[in-house]
Amino acid sequence: MQLTDRHQEYWRKTLRITAILLAIWFVVTFVVSYYARELSFNFFGWPFSFWMGAQGALVIYILIIGFYARYMGKLDIEYGVEEED
């Protein structure tokens, strides 16, 4: 099956946003925890490394999921591939 230019553009945009969000996930999950000792400033009254491990990462994960769902919903409508109710 040959993809049209419009399908290829849709797929490119999907891969780009997925890669960006995975990079953010990687930084939050691995980079912040790797440099936790160097991140020794207070954030909302707690050490930043503790706050990121306890709550910050979870908040960012939820924001990533919400952004992805909203972005892909708009992209699906723009390219006419949205799901029907």
C-alpha positions as CSV (number, residue, x, y, z in Angstrom):
1,M,0.0,0.0,0.0
2,Q,1.4,3.3,-1.1
3,L,1.0,6.2,1.4
4,T,-0.1,9.6,0.1
5,D,1.9,12.7,0.9
6,R,-0.8,13.7,3.4
7,H,-0.5,10.4,5.2
8,Q,3.3,10.7,5.3
9,E,3.0,14.2,6.7
10,Y,0.6,13.0,9.4
11,W,3.0,10.2,10.3
12,R,5.9,12.6,10.4
13,K,4.1,14.9,12.8
14,T,3.0,11.9,15.0
15,L,6.6,10.6,15.2
16,R,8.0,14.1,16.0
17,I,5.6,14.7,18.9
18,T,6.2,11.2,20.2
19,A,10.0,11.7,20.1
20,I,9.8,15.1,21.9
21,L,7.5,13.7,24.6
22,L,9.7,10.6,25.1
23,A,12.8,12.9,25.4
24,I,11.0,14.9,28.2
25,W,10.0,11.6,29.9
26,F,13.6,10.4,29.7
27,V,14.9,13.6,31.2
28,V,12.4,13.6,34.0
29,T,12.9,9.9,34.8
30,F,16.6,9.3,34.4
31,V,18.5,12.6,34.2
32,V,16.9,14.3,37.2
33,S,17.4,11.2,39.3
34,Y,21.0,10.8,38.2
35,Y,21.8,14.4,39.2
36,A,19.7,14.4,42.3
37,R,22.5,15.2,44.7
38,E,23.5,18.3,42.7
39,L,19.9,19.6,42.6
40,S,20.0,20.7,46.2
41,F,17.8,23.7,46.3
42,N,14.4,24.1,48.0
43,F,11.3,23.8,45.9
44,F,7.9,24.4,47.7
45,G,9.8,23.9,51.0
46,W,11.3,20.6,50.0
47,P,14.6,19.6,48.5
48,F,14.1,19.6,44.7
49,S,15.3,16.1,44.2
50,F,12.9,14.7,46.9
51,W,10.0,16.7,45.4
52,M,10.7,15.4,41.8
53,G,10.9,11.9,43.1
54,A,7.8,12.1,45.2
55,Q,5.4,14.2,43.2
56,G,7.0,16.2,40.4
57,A,7.6,13.4,38.1
58,L,4.1,12.1,38.4
59,V,2.7,15.5,37.6
60,I,4.8,15.8,34.6
61,Y,3.8,12.3,33.4
62,I,0.1,13.3,33.7
63,L,0.8,16.5,31.7
64,I,2.6,14.5,29.0
65,I,-0.4,12.1,28.7
66,G,-2.9,15.0,28.6
67,F,-0.9,17.0,26.1
68,Y,-0.4,13.9,23.8
69,A,-4.1,13.1,23.9
70,R,-5.2,16.6,23.1
71,Y,-2.6,17.1,20.4
72,M,-3.3,13.8,18.7
73,G,-7.1,14.5,18.8
74,K,-6.6,17.8,17.0
75,L,-4.2,16.2,14.5
76,D,-6.6,13.4,13.8
77,I,-9.4,15.9,13.1
78,E,-7.0,18.0,10.9
79,Y,-6.1,15.0,8.8
80,G,-9.6,13.4,8.8
81,V,-8.6,10.2,10.7
82,E,-10.6,10.8,13.9
83,E,-12.6,8.0,15.5
84,E,-16.3,8.1,15.0
85,D,-18.6,7.9,18.0
